[in-house]
Amino acid sequence: MKIAVTGSEGKLGSWLVNKFGFTPLECNILKPEEVKEAINTVSPDVIIHTAALTDVEYCQEHPKEAYEVNVHGTSNIVDVFTKGLLIYCSTVHVFSGNQYFAYSENHKPSPVNVYGFTKWAGEALASFGSQQTIVVRTSKLFDLAYLAHGIKLLQDGITQDYPTFITRSFVYTPHFIQGLLKLIDLRETAPNIVNIAGNGAWSYYDFWGNVAIELGYDSSYIMPRTIDNGELSRPKRGGLSTDLAARMGLPIYSAFGGIKAVKEIM
Ligand SMILES: NC(=O)c1ccc[n+]([C@@H]2O[C@H](COP(=O)([O-])OP(=O)(O)OC[C@H]3O[C@@H](n4cnc5c(N)ncnc54)[C@H](OP(=O)(O)O)[C@@H]3O)[C@@H](O)[C@H]2O)c1
């Protein structure tokens, strides 16, 4: 089975290509001819579509561009990839974050920012066509590269504040990918939306406090922030329920397990 990846130089895509050995689909997804050539050359059975504009503030300021990449770019893939399995990587930003601590696959999206709107529209576009599509929503991926800046500040003894009012189901990127691979194995019976995320939800303050303690730094440098510094356009409660994934037999990991895994490679 040949698995190809869009956005192969991104945070998730580079793990999939460089560490898991999947084939990059080298194309600008806004250019239908490039998309066609890349897909026809690789001829994948599965495409993991990670390419997107993901910077929340940038999307907010450039809504047309965000729409082009996240929606139109997705439809360019669907136009060519008519057989096989398309995994559309999506986000908890499709939800408002005002209602639940953990959003399930059945909750109705109601995004509060342009990024979330375009990812939700991308989910819909990805589901058109004759290929099978599974929308995989996750909440917050992390790895050593993601943690590096905060770790440096801890090493330098610089106080950092993190919001107590924004929660996510943090998951270590390789753990997320383990879930994704199991889902691909189970594709014939899989539903069309599945959450793959860390078990439970932590605030950024909780997360960084645990990072500091587990990695052996002084956690008193991690301070709680209760005042909104402009995160208004982000879903506050961004936990995702992993009940469906667990019932399907996907491996479920905790953020704590992810932090421990990071420690092992440091
Ligand atoms: N990271 C998370 O915590 C998280 C959480 C929830 C969902 N997701 C979803 O997971 C996916 C991957 O996220 P990520 O964190 O890996 O994002 P990322 O680091 O921003 O990677 C996205 C990749 O897409 C590429 N891209 C943008 N426009 C493109 C175009 N027109 N044609 C081809 N490639 C293009 C980017 O290339 P350039 O950099 O060269 O523009 C980048 O390499 C996204 O769909 C995101 O919505 C991520």
PDBQT file of the ligand as one rigid body, heavy atoms in Angstrom, charges set to zero:
ROOT
HETATM    1  N1  LIG A 301      -0.125  21.057  14.493  1.00  0.00    +0.000 N 
HETATM    2  C1  LIG A 301      -1.265  20.945  15.165  1.00  0.00    +0.000 C 
HETATM    3  O1  LIG A 301      -1.281  21.035  16.414  1.00  0.00    +0.000 OA
HETATM    4  C2  LIG A 301      -2.548  20.645  14.447  1.00  0.00    +0.000 A 
HETATM    5  C3  LIG A 301      -3.724  20.568  15.202  1.00  0.00    +0.000 A 
HETATM    6  C4  LIG A 301      -4.922  20.307  14.544  1.00  0.00    +0.000 A 
HETATM    7  C5  LIG A 301      -4.944  20.104  13.174  1.00  0.00    +0.000 A 
HETATM    8  N2  LIG A 301      -3.814  20.198  12.458  1.00  0.00    +0.000 N 
HETATM    9  C6  LIG A 301      -3.891  20.008  11.006  1.00  0.00    +0.000 C 
HETATM   10  O2  LIG A 301      -2.858  19.128  10.612  1.00  0.00    +0.000 OA
HETATM   11  C7  LIG A 301      -2.333  19.525   9.346  1.00  0.00    +0.000 C 
HETATM   12  C8  LIG A 301      -0.824  19.700   9.464  1.00  0.00    +0.000 C 
HETATM   13  O3  LIG A 301      -0.563  20.705  10.429  1.00  0.00    +0.000 OA
HETATM   14  P1  LIG A 301       0.911  21.220  10.674  1.00  0.00    +0.000 P 
HETATM   15  O4  LIG A 301       0.967  21.671  12.082  1.00  0.00    +0.000 OA
HETATM   16  O5  LIG A 301       1.888  20.217  10.180  1.00  0.00    +0.000 OA
HETATM   17  O6  LIG A 301       0.918  22.508   9.747  1.00  0.00    +0.000 OA
HETATM   18  P2  LIG A 301       2.165  23.258   9.098  1.00  0.00    +0.000 P 
HETATM   19  O7  LIG A 301       3.399  22.983   9.858  1.00  0.00    +0.000 OA
HETATM   20  O8  LIG A 301       1.718  24.674   8.911  1.00  0.00    +0.000 OA
HETATM   21  O9  LIG A 301       2.299  22.544   7.693  1.00  0.00    +0.000 OA
HETATM   22  C9  LIG A 301       1.431  22.800   6.624  1.00  0.00    +0.000 C 
HETATM   23  C10 LIG A 301       2.200  22.561   5.353  1.00  0.00    +0.000 C 
HETATM   24  O10 LIG A 301       1.326  22.861   4.251  1.00  0.00    +0.000 OA
HETATM   25  C11 LIG A 301       2.115  23.498   3.273  1.00  0.00    +0.000 C 
HETATM   26  N3  LIG A 301       1.328  24.276   2.327  1.00  0.00    +0.000 N 
HETATM   27  C12 LIG A 301       0.719  25.468   2.519  1.00  0.00    +0.000 A 
HETATM   28  N4  LIG A 301       0.175  25.888   1.375  1.00  0.00    +0.000 NA
HETATM   29  C13 LIG A 301       0.441  24.940   0.457  1.00  0.00    +0.000 A 
HETATM   30  C14 LIG A 301       0.164  24.821  -0.930  1.00  0.00    +0.000 A 
HETATM   31  N5  LIG A 301      -0.513  25.758  -1.606  1.00  0.00    +0.000 N 
HETATM   32  N6  LIG A 301       0.580  23.712  -1.582  1.00  0.00    +0.000 NA
HETATM   33  C15 LIG A 301       1.272  22.759  -0.933  1.00  0.00    +0.000 A 
HETATM   34  N7  LIG A 301       1.595  22.827   0.367  1.00  0.00    +0.000 NA
HETATM   35  C16 LIG A 301       1.178  23.919   1.035  1.00  0.00    +0.000 A 
HETATM   36  C17 LIG A 301       3.053  24.386   4.072  1.00  0.00    +0.000 C 
HETATM   37  O11 LIG A 301       4.147  24.735   3.280  1.00  0.00    +0.000 OA
HETATM   38  P3  LIG A 301       4.844  26.173   3.498  1.00  0.00    +0.000 P 
HETATM   39  O12 LIG A 301       5.279  26.216   4.907  1.00  0.00    +0.000 OA
HETATM   40  O13 LIG A 301       5.936  26.156   2.504  1.00  0.00    +0.000 OA
HETATM   41  O14 LIG A 301       3.770  27.185   3.226  1.00  0.00    +0.000 OA
HETATM   42  C18 LIG A 301       3.441  23.462   5.208  1.00  0.00    +0.000 C 
HETATM   43  O15 LIG A 301       4.558  22.676   4.862  1.00  0.00    +0.000 OA
HETATM   44  C19 LIG A 301      -3.069  20.789   8.941  1.00  0.00    +0.000 C 
HETATM   45  O16 LIG A 301      -4.052  20.444   7.997  1.00  0.00    +0.000 OA
HETATM   46  C20 LIG A 301      -3.683  21.307  10.221  1.00  0.00    +0.000 C 
HETATM   47  O17 LIG A 301      -4.897  21.977   9.972  1.00  0.00    +0.000 OA
HETATM   48  C21 LIG A 301      -2.604  20.474  13.062  1.00  0.00    +0.000 A 
ENDROOT
TORSDOF 0
